[in-house]
Amino acid sequence: SGSNITYETGPTLGTFSGGTDGSTPLEIALNSSASNAAVTALFRNVAYSNVSENPTTAARAVAVTLKDGLGTVSSLSLPPKRNIVVSSVNDVPLISDILNQSTNEGTATDPIAFTISDAETTDASLTLSFASSNDTLVPDTPDTNFSFGGFDGSRTVTITPVTGQHGTTTITVTVTDLGGLTCPGFISADRK
């Protein structure tokens, strides 16, 4: 038993089973409604999907064995094979939304909470950077005008504007993974 296979709006061409858990072979049983065009379209749409974030790079062999309606294997001495090589892809790290902030003149913000994560890099190994669109109001000076806190995926940033200045700036907090990919988060900070 399995799921029905159809082509365009035509009749059922057959059924399939397996091929979804990584260990059970995909088996396709076609019936007499399976035309050459339908079978060609079917095999062009058989796909491989890997769900691991760190897949093995070893080649995977795909073989096709043909059987007739009685279960007799095709007279081909060796079934045709193709190798599939899966390459790991570095995913972009993630940073949560950071809400806009406002503070009075001469007053640092409370620690502003946000989260970071990445599929390949541990949260503790992700790095953060800070940039301000208005260096007169909030210069990019670590430990003086901003500081990061927290650990692993739960982080904070505290922003300290320059004394005697007021206005608006856009703060960009960027998370970077070990592969060099980045993701920015934005805060609009208003100094009253």
C-alpha positions in Angstrom: 0.0 0.0 0.0 1.1 3.6 -0.4 0.0 6.9 -1.8 -1.5 7.5 -5.2 0.5 8.9 -8.1 -1.2 11.1 -10.7 0.0 13.1 -13.6 -1.7 16.4 -14.5 -5.4 15.7 -14.4 -5.2 12.1 -15.7 -6.0 8.9 -13.9 -4.0 7.3 -11.1 -0.7 6.0 -12.6 0.3 3.9 -9.6 1.3 4.1 -5.9 4.4 4.8 -3.9 5.6 3.7 -0.5 8.7 4.3 1.6 11.4 6.9 0.8 10.5 9.3 3.6 12.6 8.2 6.6 16.1 7.8 5.2 16.2 4.0 5.6 13.1 2.6 3.8 13.7 2.5 0.0 11.2 4.4 -2.2 9.1 1.9 -4.1 6.9 3.0 -7.0 4.4 0.6 -8.5 3.1 1.9 -11.9 0.0 0.6 -13.7 -1.0 0.5 -17.4 -2.1 4.2 -17.3 1.6 5.2 -16.9 2.6 6.8 -20.2 6.2 7.6 -21.1 5.5 11.3 -20.6 4.1 10.6 -17.1 6.9 8.3 -16.0 9.5 10.8 -17.3 7.8 13.7 -15.4 7.6 11.5 -12.3 11.3 10.6 -12.3 12.3 14.2 -13.0 10.4 15.2 -9.8 11.8 12.6 -7.4 13.9 14.7 -5.0 16.2 14.3 -2.1 15.9 16.4 1.0 18.3 16.5 4.0 17.0 17.8 7.3 20.2 17.8 9.2 22.0 21.2 9.8 25.3 19.3 9.7 24.9 16.6 7.1 27.6 14.1 6.3 29.4 15.0 3.1 29.7 11.3 2.1 28.1 10.5 -1.3 24.7 8.9 -1.3 24.1 6.3 -4.1 20.7 6.2 -5.8 19.9 3.1 -7.8 16.8 2.4 -9.9 15.7 -1.3 -10.2 12.9 -2.1 -12.6 10.4 -5.0 -12.1 7.6 -6.1 -14.3 4.0 -6.8 -13.0 5.1 -10.3 -11.9 8.0 -9.0 -9.8 10.7 -10.1 -12.3 13.7 -7.8 -12.1 14.8 -6.1 -15.3 17.4 -7.9 -17.4 19.8 -5.0 -16.9 23.0 -6.5 -15.4 23.5 -3.5 -13.1 20.8 -1.0 -12.2 21.7 2.6 -13.2 23.2 4.5 -10.3 23.8 8.2 -9.5 25.7 9.7 -6.6 24.3 12.6 -4.7 26.7 14.8 -2.7 25.2 16.9 0.0 27.1 20.1 1.0 26.5 21.7 4.3 25.3 25.3 4.0 26.0 28.0 6.6 22.7 29.4 7.7 22.4 33.1 8.7 22.3 33.6 12.4 19.1 35.1 13.9 18.4 38.0 16.2 15.0 38.8 17.8 13.3 42.1 17.3 14.5 44.8 19.6 11.9 47.4 20.6 12.5 51.1 20.1 13.8 52.9 23.2 13.6 56.3 24.8 15.6 57.8 27.6 16.0 61.1 29.4 19.0 63.2 28.9 21.9 62.0 31.1 20.3 58.6 31.7 21.3 55.2 30.3 18.7 52.8 29.2 17.8 49.8 31.3 19.3 46.6 29.8 17.4 45.8 26.6 16.7 42.1 26.2 17.0 40.2 22.9 17.8 36.7 21.8 20.3 35.3 19.3 20.7 31.8 17.7 22.3 30.0 14.8 21.8 26.5 13.3 25.6 25.7 13.2 27.3 28.0 15.7 26.6 27.6 19.4 24.9 30.6 21.0 27.9 31.3 23.2 30.2 31.5 20.2 28.1 34.1 18.4 29.6 37.6 18.4 27.8 40.9 18.7 28.7 44.3 17.3 27.2 47.8 17.7 26.8 50.8 15.4 25.0 54.1 15.8 23.7 56.3 13.0 24.3 59.4 15.2 27.8 59.3 16.7 27.3 62.7 18.4 24.4 61.3 20.4 25.7 57.7 20.9 29.3 57.0 19.7 30.3 53.4 19.0 32.4 53.3 22.2 32.2 50.0 24.0 31.8 50.1 27.8 31.2 53.8 27.6 28.2 54.3 25.4 27.0 50.7 25.1 27.6 47.4 26.7 26.4 43.9 26.0 25.3 41.5 28.7 23.7 38.1 29.1 25.0 34.8 27.9 24.3 32.1 25.4 21.1 33.0 23.4 19.7 35.5 26.0 21.5 38.8 25.6 21.1 42.5 26.6 22.4 45.8 25.4 22.6 49.0 27.5 22.9 52.3 25.7 24.3 55.4 27.3 24.0 58.6 25.3 26.5 61.4 25.6 25.7 63.9 28.4 24.2 67.2 27.2 23.1 65.7 23.8 19.5 65.0 22.6 18.0 63.7 19.4 17.4 60.4 17.7 19.7 57.6 16.4 19.3 54.2 14.9 21.3 51.6 16.7 22.3 48.5 14.7 23.1 45.4 16.8 24.6 42.7 14.6 25.1 39.0 15.4 27.9 37.2 13.5 28.4 33.4 13.4 31.7 31.5 13.1 31.2 31.3 9.3 31.1 35.1 9.0 27.4 35.4 8.2 25.6 38.3 9.9 22.1 39.4 10.8 21.3 43.0 12.0 18.7 44.0 14.6 17.7 47.7 14.8 16.7 50.0 17.7 15.5 53.6 17.3 16.7 55.4 20.4 15.3 58.8 21.3 17.1 61.0 23.8 14.7 63.6 25.3 
